[in-house]
């Protein structure tokens, strides 16, 4: 499997965690007998989000090098390199950003 294929699967699987989290959301529906059951609505929502995720990850992997963007942790996972050297420089900025975001 090529590097770009591995990177796609790493990013897609990480993104699917977010897509599957939609199952935990209660969808408020009006009481109308014409609506399909809730499980069908959730299934269609998951399908739609999976398609959108797949398209965006494909585009992202294809264009990342051209626009000089990277995902260091996902790239290290795809290359099976050690993760700590890649994530270490991001820990402090991540904590600071999380703290500032929590204050907002």
Biopython code that builds the backbone (N, CA, C, O; Angstrom):
import numpy as np
from Bio.PDB.StructureBuilder import StructureBuilder

atoms = [
    (1, "UNK", "N", (0.854, -1.174, 0.000)),
    (1, "UNK", "CA", (0.000, 0.000, 0.000)),
    (1, "UNK", "C", (0.898, 1.236, 0.000)),
    (1, "UNK", "O", (1.880, 1.302, 0.740)),
    (2, "UNK", "N", (0.554, 2.202, -0.830)),
    (2, "UNK", "CA", (1.381, 3.398, -0.938)),
    (2, "UNK", "C", (1.202, 4.300, 0.283)),
    (2, "UNK", "O", (0.260, 4.150, 1.061)),
    (3, "UNK", "N", (2.128, 5.233, 0.423)),
    (3, "UNK", "CA", (2.090, 6.170, 1.552)),
    (3, "UNK", "C", (0.798, 6.980, 1.552)),
    (3, "UNK", "O", (0.183, 7.168, 2.602)),
    (4, "UNK", "N", (0.381, 7.462, 0.374)),
    (4, "UNK", "CA", (-0.834, 8.282, 0.313)),
    (4, "UNK", "C", (-2.072, 7.468, 0.684)),
    (4, "UNK", "O", (-2.991, 7.990, 1.314)),
    (5, "UNK", "N", (-2.101, 6.202, 0.300)),
    (5, "UNK", "CA", (-3.224, 5.345, 0.700)),
    (5, "UNK", "C", (-3.251, 5.154, 2.208)),
    (5, "UNK", "O", (-4.312, 5.213, 2.829)),
    (6, "UNK", "N", (-2.082, 4.926, 2.796)),
    (6, "UNK", "CA", (-2.017, 4.766, 4.255)),
    (6, "UNK", "C", (-2.442, 6.052, 4.954)),
    (6, "UNK", "O", (-3.175, 6.015, 5.942)),
    (7, "UNK", "N", (-1.979, 7.190, 4.437)),
    (7, "UNK", "CA", (-2.356, 8.478, 5.023)),
    (7, "UNK", "C", (-3.865, 8.696, 4.913)),
    (7, "UNK", "O", (-4.491, 9.193, 5.850)),
    (8, "UNK", "N", (-4.447, 8.326, 3.778)),
    (8, "UNK", "CA", (-5.897, 8.432, 3.624)),
    (8, "UNK", "C", (-6.603, 7.640, 4.710)),
    (8, "UNK", "O", (-7.504, 8.161, 5.368)),
    (9, "UNK", "N", (-6.205, 6.382, 4.909)),
    (9, "UNK", "CA", (-6.896, 5.531, 5.881)),
    (9, "UNK", "C", (-6.706, 6.027, 7.302)),
    (9, "UNK", "O", (-7.631, 5.946, 8.111)),
    (10, "UNK", "N", (-5.528, 6.537, 7.621)),
    (10, "UNK", "CA", (-5.308, 7.086, 8.969)),
    (10, "UNK", "C", (-6.238, 8.274, 9.199)),
    (10, "UNK", "O", (-6.932, 8.336, 10.214)),
    (11, "UNK", "N", (-6.253, 9.210, 8.264)),
    (11, "UNK", "CA", (-7.097, 10.402, 8.414)),
    (11, "UNK", "C", (-8.583, 10.048, 8.378)),
    (11, "UNK", "O", (-9.381, 10.633, 9.111)),
    (12, "UNK", "N", (-8.948, 9.100, 7.533)),
    (12, "UNK", "CA", (-10.348, 8.704, 7.422)),
    (12, "UNK", "C", (-10.830, 8.044, 8.715)),
    (12, "UNK", "O", (-11.926, 8.335, 9.194)),
    (13, "UNK", "N", (-10.014, 7.161, 9.273)),
    (13, "UNK", "CA", (-10.416, 6.494, 10.520)),
    (13, "UNK", "C", (-10.530, 7.483, 11.672)),
    (13, "UNK", "O", (-11.447, 7.386, 12.488)),
    (14, "UNK", "N", (-9.609, 8.426, 11.743)),
    (14, "UNK", "CA", (-9.698, 9.455, 12.789)),
    (14, "UNK", "C", (-10.958, 10.300, 12.581)),
    (14, "UNK", "O", (-11.648, 10.632, 13.545)),
    (15, "UNK", "N", (-11.254, 10.642, 11.341)),
    (15, "UNK", "CA", (-12.454, 11.418, 11.046)),
    (15, "UNK", "C", (-13.735, 10.653, 11.327)),
    (15, "UNK", "O", (-14.746, 11.248, 11.701)),
    (16, "UNK", "N", (-13.702, 9.330, 11.149)),
    (16, "UNK", "CA", (-14.893, 8.522, 11.403)),
    (16, "UNK", "C", (-15.286, 8.533, 12.873)),
    (16, "UNK", "O", (-16.453, 8.322, 13.202)),
    (17, "UNK", "N", (-14.328, 8.776, 13.759)),
    (17, "UNK", "CA", (-14.674, 8.907, 15.179)),
    (17, "UNK", "C", (-15.653, 10.067, 15.351)),
    (17, "UNK", "O", (-16.636, 9.956, 16.084)),
    (18, "UNK", "N", (-15.379, 11.166, 14.677)),
    (18, "UNK", "CA", (-16.284, 12.314, 14.736)),
    (18, "UNK", "C", (-17.623, 12.033, 14.079)),
    (18, "UNK", "O", (-18.665, 12.458, 14.577)),
    (19, "UNK", "N", (-17.599, 11.320, 12.964)),
    (19, "UNK", "CA", (-18.852, 10.979, 12.285)),
    (19, "UNK", "C", (-19.704, 10.079, 13.177)),
    (19, "UNK", "O", (-20.909, 10.292, 13.305)),
    (20, "UNK", "N", (-19.084, 9.082, 13.790)),
    (20, "UNK", "CA", (-19.835, 8.163, 14.652)),
    (20, "UNK", "C", (-20.347, 8.844, 15.913)),
    (20, "UNK", "O", (-21.312, 8.384, 16.524)),
    (21, "UNK", "N", (-19.705, 9.936, 16.302)),
    (21, "UNK", "CA", (-20.195, 10.657, 17.482)),
    (21, "UNK", "C", (-21.578, 11.253, 17.232)),
    (21, "UNK", "O", (-22.281, 11.608, 18.178)),
    (22, "UNK", "N", (-21.971, 11.365, 15.965)),
    (22, "UNK", "CA", (-23.312, 11.862, 15.650)),
    (22, "UNK", "C", (-24.398, 10.926, 16.168)),
    (22, "UNK", "O", (-25.541, 11.344, 16.353)),
    (23, "UNK", "N", (-24.049, 9.666, 16.402)),
    (23, "UNK", "CA", (-25.030, 8.725, 16.946)),
    (23, "UNK", "C", (-25.461, 9.109, 18.354)),
    (23, "UNK", "O", (-26.545, 8.729, 18.799)),
    (24, "UNK", "N", (-24.626, 9.852, 19.050)),
    (24, "UNK", "CA", (-24.922, 10.224, 20.430)),
    (24, "UNK", "C", (-25.818, 11.452, 20.532)),
    (24, "UNK", "O", (-26.277, 11.796, 21.621)),
    (25, "UNK", "N", (-26.067, 12.106, 19.417)),
    (25, "UNK", "CA", (-26.864, 13.333, 19.420)),
    (25, "UNK", "C", (-28.347, 12.983, 19.310)),
    (25, "UNK", "O", (-28.743, 12.177, 18.467)),
    (26, "UNK", "N", (-29.151, 13.587, 20.157)),
    (26, "UNK", "CA", (-30.601, 13.441, 20.040)),
    (26, "UNK", "C", (-31.103, 14.427, 18.998)),
    (26, "UNK", "O", (-30.855, 15.630, 19.087)),
    (27, "UNK", "N", (-31.805, 13.903, 18.023)),
    (27, "UNK", "CA", (-32.329, 14.747, 16.955)),
    (27, "UNK", "C", (-33.774, 15.107, 17.295)),
    (27, "UNK", "O", (-34.630, 14.225, 17.369)),
    (28, "UNK", "N", (-34.050, 16.393, 17.502)),
    (28, "UNK", "CA", (-35.440, 16.773, 17.781)),
    (28, "UNK", "C", (-36.271, 16.705, 16.497)),
    (28, "UNK", "O", (-35.960, 17.361, 15.504)),
    (29, "UNK", "N", (-37.308, 15.918, 16.539)),
    (29, "UNK", "CA", (-38.173, 15.766, 15.377)),
    (29, "UNK", "C", (-39.586, 16.204, 15.728)),
    (29, "UNK", "O", (-40.077, 15.918, 16.819)),
    (30, "UNK", "N", (-40.236, 16.895, 14.806)),
    (30, "UNK", "CA", (-41.641, 17.221, 15.058)),
    (30, "UNK", "C", (-42.475, 15.938, 15.021)),
    (30, "UNK", "O", (-42.153, 14.993, 14.301)),
    (31, "UNK", "N", (-43.510, 15.923, 15.779)),
    (31, "UNK", "CA", (-44.351, 14.729, 15.806)),
    (31, "UNK", "C", (-45.238, 14.724, 14.571)),
    (31, "UNK", "O", (-46.309, 15.330, 14.531)),
    (32, "UNK", "N", (-44.749, 14.022, 13.582)),
    (32, "UNK", "CA", (-45.453, 13.923, 12.308)),
    (32, "UNK", "C", (-45.361, 12.475, 11.865)),
    (32, "UNK", "O", (-44.266, 11.914, 11.808)),
    (33, "UNK", "N", (-46.457, 11.880, 11.562)),
    (33, "UNK", "CA", (-46.464, 10.471, 11.179)),
    (33, "UNK", "C", (-45.843, 10.232, 9.810)),
    (33, "UNK", "O", (-45.583, 9.087, 9.439)),
    (34, "UNK", "N", (-45.603, 11.298, 9.057)),
    (34, "UNK", "CA", (-45.049, 11.142, 7.718)),
    (34, "UNK", "C", (-43.527, 11.013, 7.724)),
    (34, "UNK", "O", (-42.936, 10.707, 6.687)),
    (35, "UNK", "N", (-42.885, 11.236, 8.862)),
    (35, "UNK", "CA", (-41.427, 11.142, 8.942)),
    (35, "UNK", "C", (-40.997, 9.687, 9.087)),
    (35, "UNK", "O", (-41.697, 8.888, 9.708)),
    (36, "UNK", "N", (-39.841, 9.343, 8.510)),
    (36, "UNK", "CA", (-39.324, 7.985, 8.717)),
    (36, "UNK", "C", (-38.870, 7.816, 10.170)),
    (36, "UNK", "O", (-38.714, 8.801, 10.892)),
    (37, "UNK", "N", (-38.660, 6.582, 10.591)),
    (37, "UNK", "CA", (-38.200, 6.352, 11.966)),
    (37, "UNK", "C", (-36.842, 7.015, 12.221)),
    (37, "UNK", "O", (-36.067, 7.256, 11.296)),
    (38, "UNK", "N", (-36.579, 7.299, 13.483)),
    (38, "UNK", "CA", (-35.345, 7.991, 13.870)),
    (38, "UNK", "C", (-34.101, 7.226, 13.435)),
    (38, "UNK", "O", (-33.120, 7.839, 13.016)),
    (39, "UNK", "N", (-34.123, 5.889, 13.526)),
    (39, "UNK", "CA", (-32.934, 5.115, 13.166)),
    (39, "UNK", "C", (-32.603, 5.267, 11.681)),
    (39, "UNK", "O", (-31.432, 5.228, 11.304)),
    (40, "UNK", "N", (-33.605, 5.437, 10.846)),
    (40, "UNK", "CA", (-33.352, 5.643, 9.413)),
    (40, "UNK", "C", (-32.734, 7.022, 9.186)),
    (40, "UNK", "O", (-31.810, 7.170, 8.386)),
    (41, "UNK", "N", (-33.241, 8.015, 9.884)),
    (41, "UNK", "CA", (-32.683, 9.369, 9.758)),
    (41, "UNK", "C", (-31.229, 9.381, 10.215)),
    (41, "UNK", "O", (-30.385, 9.998, 9.565)),
    (42, "UNK", "N", (-30.925, 8.707, 11.325)),
    (42, "UNK", "CA", (-29.538, 8.653, 11.812)),
    (42, "UNK", "C", (-28.645, 7.893, 10.837)),
    (42, "UNK", "O", (-27.505, 8.294, 10.602)),
    (43, "UNK", "N", (-29.148, 6.807, 10.271)),
    (43, "UNK", "CA", (-28.371, 6.030, 9.307)),
    (43, "UNK", "C", (-28.051, 6.865, 8.071)),
    (43, "UNK", "O", (-26.921, 6.844, 7.583)),
    (44, "UNK", "N", (-29.036, 7.595, 7.566)),
    (44, "UNK", "CA", (-28.811, 8.454, 6.399)),
    (44, "UNK", "C", (-27.849, 9.595, 6.721)),
    (44, "UNK", "O", (-27.042, 9.989, 5.879)),
    (45, "UNK", "N", (-27.936, 10.124, 7.940)),
    (45, "UNK", "CA", (-27.012, 11.175, 8.368)),
    (45, "UNK", "C", (-25.586, 10.639, 8.398)),
    (45, "UNK", "O", (-24.660, 11.301, 7.931)),
    (46, "UNK", "N", (-25.409, 9.434, 8.951)),
    (46, "UNK", "CA", (-24.075, 8.827, 8.985)),
    (46, "UNK", "C", (-23.548, 8.582, 7.577)),
    (46, "UNK", "O", (-22.371, 8.816, 7.300)),
    (47, "UNK", "N", (-24.413, 8.113, 6.695)),
    (47, "UNK", "CA", (-23.998, 7.863, 5.315)),
    (47, "UNK", "C", (-23.539, 9.160, 4.646)),
    (47, "UNK", "O", (-22.494, 9.199, 3.997)),
    (48, "UNK", "N", (-24.333, 10.217, 4.814)),
    (48, "UNK", "CA", (-23.989, 11.510, 4.212)),
    (48, "UNK", "C", (-22.650, 12.019, 4.747)),
    (48, "UNK", "O", (-21.798, 12.450, 3.971)),
    (49, "UNK", "N", (-22.463, 11.972, 6.045)),
    (49, "UNK", "CA", (-21.227, 12.474, 6.645)),
    (49, "UNK", "C", (-20.023, 11.619, 6.252)),
    (49, "UNK", "O", (-18.918, 12.139, 6.098)),
    (50, "UNK", "N", (-20.231, 10.313, 6.088)),
    (50, "UNK", "CA", (-19.141, 9.436, 5.655)),
    (50, "UNK", "C", (-18.718, 9.770, 4.230)),
    (50, "UNK", "O", (-17.525, 9.788, 3.924)),
    (51, "UNK", "N", (-19.680, 10.032, 3.364)),
    (51, "UNK", "CA", (-19.365, 10.412, 1.981)),
    (51, "UNK", "C", (-18.609, 11.740, 1.965)),
    (51, "UNK", "O", (-17.598, 11.868, 1.274)),
    (52, "UNK", "N", (-19.090, 12.726, 2.720)),
    (52, "UNK", "CA", (-18.414, 14.029, 2.767)),
    (52, "UNK", "C", (-17.003, 13.904, 3.332)),
    (52, "UNK", "O", (-16.069, 14.517, 2.814)),
    (53, "UNK", "N", (-16.845, 13.113, 4.390)),
    (53, "UNK", "CA", (-15.518, 12.895, 4.969)),
    (53, "UNK", "C", (-14.590, 12.256, 3.942)),
    (53, "UNK", "O", (-13.448, 12.687, 3.783)),
    (54, "UNK", "N", (-15.071, 11.240, 3.251)),
    (54, "UNK", "CA", (-14.242, 10.546, 2.264)),
    (54, "UNK", "C", (-13.785, 11.490, 1.160)),
    (54, "UNK", "O", (-12.618, 11.479, 0.770)),
    (55, "UNK", "N", (-14.699, 12.299, 0.661)),
    (55, "UNK", "CA", (-14.358, 13.248, -0.408)),
    (55, "UNK", "C", (-13.321, 14.257, 0.076)),
    (55, "UNK", "O", (-12.347, 14.532, -0.624)),
    (56, "UNK", "N", (-13.524, 14.806, 1.266)),
    (56, "UNK", "CA", (-12.591, 15.827, 1.753)),
    (56, "UNK", "C", (-11.224, 15.240, 2.077)),
    (56, "UNK", "O", (-10.208, 15.903, 1.864)),
    (57, "UNK", "N", (-11.175, 14.017, 2.584)),
    (57, "UNK", "CA", (-9.873, 13.404, 2.868)),
    (57, "UNK", "C", (-9.145, 13.096, 1.562)),
    (57, "UNK", "O", (-7.934, 13.296, 1.471)),
    (58, "UNK", "N", (-9.855, 12.617, 0.563)),
    (58, "UNK", "CA", (-9.227, 12.361, -0.742)),
    (58, "UNK", "C", (-8.645, 13.655, -1.310)),
    (58, "UNK", "O", (-7.500, 13.675, -1.763)),
    (59, "UNK", "N", (-9.422, 14.721, -1.288)),
    (59, "UNK", "CA", (-8.945, 16.012, -1.802)),
    (59, "UNK", "C", (-7.769, 16.512, -0.968)),
    (59, "UNK", "O", (-6.784, 17.006, -1.516)),
    (60, "UNK", "N", (-7.867, 16.386, 0.344)),
    (60, "UNK", "CA", (-6.796, 16.849, 1.226)),
    (60, "UNK", "C", (-5.487, 16.111, 1.004)),
    (60, "UNK", "O", (-4.424, 16.728, 0.937)),
    (61, "UNK", "N", (-5.563, 14.792, 0.891)),
    (61, "UNK", "CA", (-4.347, 14.002, 0.668)),
    (61, "UNK", "C", (-3.752, 14.331, -0.701)),
    (61, "UNK", "O", (-2.532, 14.400, -0.850)),
    (62, "UNK", "N", (-4.605, 14.533, -1.690)),
    (62, "UNK", "CA", (-4.116, 14.830, -3.040)),
    (62, "UNK", "C", (-3.460, 16.207, -3.131)),
    (62, "UNK", "O", (-2.481, 16.376, -3.858)),
    (63, "UNK", "N", (-3.989, 17.190, -2.404)),
    (63, "UNK", "CA", (-3.513, 18.567, -2.562)),
    (63, "UNK", "C", (-2.575, 19.052, -1.457)),
    (63, "UNK", "O", (-2.023, 20.146, -1.571)),
    (64, "UNK", "N", (-2.381, 18.284, -0.410)),
    (64, "UNK", "CA", (-1.605, 18.753, 0.747)),
    (64, "UNK", "C", (-0.192, 19.190, 0.365)),
    (64, "UNK", "O", (0.263, 20.252, 0.791)),
    (65, "UNK", "N", (0.494, 18.394, -0.421)),
    (65, "UNK", "CA", (1.867, 18.745, -0.800)),
    (65, "UNK", "C", (1.897, 20.011, -1.654)),
    (65, "UNK", "O", (2.795, 20.840, -1.506)),
    (66, "UNK", "N", (0.927, 20.158, -2.539)),
    (66, "UNK", "CA", (0.907, 21.307, -3.447)),
    (66, "UNK", "C", (0.695, 22.620, -2.705)),
    (66, "UNK", "O", (1.224, 23.655, -3.111)),
    (67, "UNK", "N", (-0.073, 22.585, -1.629)),
    (67, "UNK", "CA", (-0.352, 23.818, -0.878)),
    (67, "UNK", "C", (0.478, 23.907, 0.400)),
    (67, "UNK", "O", (0.252, 24.779, 1.239)),
    (68, "UNK", "N", (1.432, 23.004, 0.538)),
    (68, "UNK", "CA", (2.390, 23.010, 1.653)),
    (68, "UNK", "C", (1.718, 22.856, 3.023)),
    (68, "UNK", "O", (2.086, 23.538, 3.980)),
    (69, "UNK", "N", (0.739, 21.965, 3.111)),
    (69, "UNK", "CA", (0.117, 21.642, 4.386)),
    (69, "UNK", "C", (0.515, 20.229, 4.790)),
    (69, "UNK", "O", (0.821, 19.389, 3.944)),
    (70, "UNK", "N", (0.506, 19.985, 6.082)),
    (70, "UNK", "CA", (0.849, 18.647, 6.551)),
    (70, "UNK", "C", (0.059, 18.317, 7.807)),
    (70, "UNK", "O", (-0.479, 19.197, 8.479)),
    (71, "UNK", "N", (0.007, 17.042, 8.098)),
    (71, "UNK", "CA", (-0.600, 16.535, 9.326)),
    (71, "UNK", "C", (0.462, 15.645, 9.965)),
    (71, "UNK", "O", (0.455, 14.431, 9.759)),
    (72, "UNK", "N", (1.383, 16.239, 10.745)),
    (72, "UNK", "CA", (2.555, 15.503, 11.215)),
    (72, "UNK", "C", (2.243, 14.197, 11.945)),
    (72, "UNK", "O", (2.911, 13.189, 11.713)),
    (73, "UNK", "N", (1.251, 14.200, 12.810)),
    (73, "UNK", "CA", (0.935, 12.985, 13.560)),
    (73, "UNK", "C", (0.392, 11.902, 12.633)),
    (73, "UNK", "O", (0.818, 10.750, 12.716)),
    (74, "UNK", "N", (-0.535, 12.254, 11.759)),
    (74, "UNK", "CA", (-1.101, 11.281, 10.826)),
    (74, "UNK", "C", (-0.030, 10.773, 9.860)),
    (74, "UNK", "O", (-0.020, 9.594, 9.505)),
    (75, "UNK", "N", (0.867, 11.659, 9.436)),
    (75, "UNK", "CA", (1.941, 11.240, 8.538)),
    (75, "UNK", "C", (2.893, 10.279, 9.234)),
    (75, "UNK", "O", (3.346, 9.307, 8.630)),
    (76, "UNK", "N", (3.199, 10.545, 10.499)),
    (76, "UNK", "CA", (4.064, 9.635, 11.255)),
    (76, "UNK", "C", (3.387, 8.279, 11.430)),
    (76, "UNK", "O", (4.043, 7.240, 11.355)),
    (77, "UNK", "N", (2.088, 8.288, 11.659)),
    (77, "UNK", "CA", (1.360, 7.024, 11.790)),
    (77, "UNK", "C", (1.378, 6.255, 10.469)),
    (77, "UNK", "O", (1.557, 5.037, 10.464)),
    (78, "UNK", "N", (1.193, 6.958, 9.349)),
    (78, "UNK", "CA", (1.184, 6.307, 8.043)),
    (78, "UNK", "C", (2.552, 5.739, 7.686)),
    (78, "UNK", "O", (2.646, 4.700, 7.033)),
    (79, "UNK", "N", (3.614, 6.424, 8.117)),
    (79, "UNK", "CA", (4.980, 5.966, 7.837)),
    (79, "UNK", "C", (5.500, 4.996, 8.897)),
    (79, "UNK", "O", (6.599, 4.457, 8.766)),
    (80, "UNK", "N", (4.698, 4.775, 9.956)),
    (80, "UNK", "CA", (5.079, 3.927, 11.087)),
    (80, "UNK", "C", (6.346, 4.439, 11.771)),
    (80, "UNK", "O", (7.192, 3.658, 12.209)),
    (81, "UNK", "N", (6.460, 5.766, 11.854)),
    (81, "UNK", "CA", (7.555, 6.406, 12.578)),
    (81, "UNK", "C", (7.136, 6.610, 14.027)),
    (81, "UNK", "O", (5.944, 6.567, 14.331)),
    (82, "UNK", "N", (8.095, 6.833, 14.931)),
    (82, "UNK", "CA", (7.733, 7.126, 16.322)),
    (82, "UNK", "C", (6.877, 8.392, 16.401)),
    (82, "UNK", "O", (7.134, 9.370, 15.698)),
    (83, "UNK", "N", (5.866, 8.364, 17.257)),
    (83, "UNK", "CA", (4.920, 9.477, 17.333)),
    (83, "UNK", "C", (5.382, 10.594, 18.262)),
    (83, "UNK", "O", (5.083, 11.763, 18.016)),
    (84, "UNK", "N", (6.101, 10.254, 19.318)),
    (84, "UNK", "CA", (6.451, 11.258, 20.327)),
    (84, "UNK", "C", (7.311, 12.397, 19.772)),
    (84, "UNK", "O", (7.038, 13.552, 20.100)),
    (85, "UNK", "N", (8.329, 12.137, 18.955)),
    (85, "UNK", "CA", (9.110, 13.260, 18.415)),
    (85, "UNK", "C", (8.269, 14.212, 17.560)),
    (85, "UNK", "O", (8.580, 15.399, 17.464)),
    (86, "UNK", "N", (7.226, 13.702, 16.954)),
    (86, "UNK", "CA", (6.373, 14.530, 16.099)),
    (86, "UNK", "C", (5.393, 15.338, 16.939)),
    (86, "UNK", "O", (5.130, 16.503, 16.638)),
    (87, "UNK", "N", (4.853, 14.730, 17.985)),
    (87, "UNK", "CA", (3.808, 15.395, 18.771)),
    (87, "UNK", "C", (4.386, 16.317, 19.838)),
    (87, "UNK", "O", (3.713, 17.249, 20.276)),
    (88, "UNK", "N", (5.623, 16.070, 20.262)),
    (88, "UNK", "CA", (6.212, 16.844, 21.357)),
    (88, "UNK", "C", (6.204, 18.352, 21.105)),
    (88, "UNK", "O", (5.829, 19.099, 22.008)),
    (89, "UNK", "N", (6.600, 18.843, 19.914)),
    (89, "UNK", "CA", (6.583, 20.294, 19.692)),
    (89, "UNK", "C", (5.168, 20.889, 19.671)),
    (89, "UNK", "O", (5.010, 22.107, 19.756)),
    (90, "UNK", "N", (4.147, 20.044, 19.560)),
    (90, "UNK", "CA", (2.775, 20.538, 19.472)),
    (90, "UNK", "C", (2.059, 20.550, 20.820)),
    (90, "UNK", "O", (0.958, 21.091, 20.923)),
    (91, "UNK", "N", (2.658, 19.967, 21.846)),
    (91, "UNK", "CA", (1.976, 19.837, 23.135)),
    (91, "UNK", "C", (1.743, 21.199, 23.785)),
    (91, "UNK", "O", (0.607, 21.524, 24.130)),
    (92, "UNK", "N", (2.790, 21.997, 23.958)),
    (92, "UNK", "CA", (2.642, 23.294, 24.621)),
    (92, "UNK", "C", (1.711, 24.234, 23.845)),
    (92, "UNK", "O", (0.813, 24.816, 24.454)),
    (93, "UNK", "N", (1.885, 24.410, 22.527)),
    (93, "UNK", "CA", (0.928, 25.258, 21.801)),
    (93, "UNK", "C", (-0.509, 24.732, 21.897)),
    (93, "UNK", "O", (-1.456, 25.517, 21.939)),
    (94, "UNK", "N", (-0.667, 23.415, 21.931)),
    (94, "UNK", "CA", (-2.004, 22.839, 22.063)),
    (94, "UNK", "C", (-2.635, 23.151, 23.404)),
    (94, "UNK", "O", (-3.826, 23.454, 23.482)),
    (95, "UNK", "N", (-1.835, 23.076, 24.468)),
    (95, "UNK", "CA", (-2.341, 23.400, 25.806)),
    (95, "UNK", "C", (-2.710, 24.877, 25.885)),
    (95, "UNK", "O", (-3.766, 25.231, 26.409)),
    (96, "UNK", "N", (-1.838, 25.736, 25.365)),
    (96, "UNK", "CA", (-2.110, 27.181, 25.389)),
    (96, "UNK", "C", (-3.361, 27.502, 24.566)),
    (96, "UNK", "O", (-4.220, 28.265, 25.009)),
    (97, "UNK", "N", (-3.459, 26.925, 23.382)),
    (97, "UNK", "CA", (-4.638, 27.158, 22.541)),
    (97, "UNK", "C", (-5.915, 26.643, 23.187)),
    (97, "UNK", "O", (-6.959, 27.290, 23.106)),
    (98, "UNK", "N", (-5.835, 25.483, 23.828)),
    (98, "UNK", "CA", (-7.001, 24.944, 24.527)),
    (98, "UNK", "C", (-7.418, 25.816, 25.692)),
    (98, "UNK", "O", (-8.608, 26.011, 25.943)),
    (99, "UNK", "N", (-6.427, 26.343, 26.406)),
    (99, "UNK", "CA", (-6.724, 27.222, 27.540)),
    (99, "UNK", "C", (-7.401, 28.507, 27.068)),
    (99, "UNK", "O", (-8.405, 28.936, 27.636)),
    (100, "UNK", "N", (-6.837, 29.114, 26.022)),
    (100, "UNK", "CA", (-7.415, 30.351, 25.486)),
    (100, "UNK", "C", (-8.813, 30.087, 24.924)),
    (100, "UNK", "O", (-9.727, 30.888, 25.122)),
    (101, "UNK", "N", (-8.974, 28.976, 24.231)),
    (101, "UNK", "CA", (-10.291, 28.629, 23.701)),
    (101, "UNK", "C", (-11.305, 28.371, 24.800)),
    (101, "UNK", "O", (-12.488, 28.678, 24.647)),
    (102, "UNK", "N", (-10.842, 27.806, 25.912)),
    (102, "UNK", "CA", (-11.731, 27.559, 27.042)),
    (102, "UNK", "C", (-12.181, 28.835, 27.724)),
    (102, "UNK", "O", (-13.261, 28.883, 28.312)),
    (103, "UNK", "N", (-11.358, 29.868, 27.646)),
    (103, "UNK", "CA", (-11.722, 31.153, 28.248)),
    (103, "UNK", "C", (-12.737, 31.919, 27.404)),
    (103, "UNK", "O", (-13.516, 32.719, 27.923)),
    (104, "UNK", "N", (-12.718, 31.665, 26.112)),
    (104, "UNK", "CA", (-13.590, 32.433, 25.195)),
    (104, "UNK", "C", (-15.049, 32.072, 25.344)),
    (104, "UNK", "O", (-15.897, 32.629, 24.646)),
]
sb = StructureBuilder()
sb.init_structure("model")
sb.init_model(0)
sb.init_chain("A")
sb.init_seg("    ")
for serial, (resi, resn, name, xyz) in enumerate(atoms, 1):
    if name == "N":
        sb.init_residue(resn, " ", resi, " ")
    sb.init_atom(name, np.array(xyz, "f"), 0.0, 1.0, " ", f" {name:<3s}", serial, name[0])
structure = sb.get_structure()
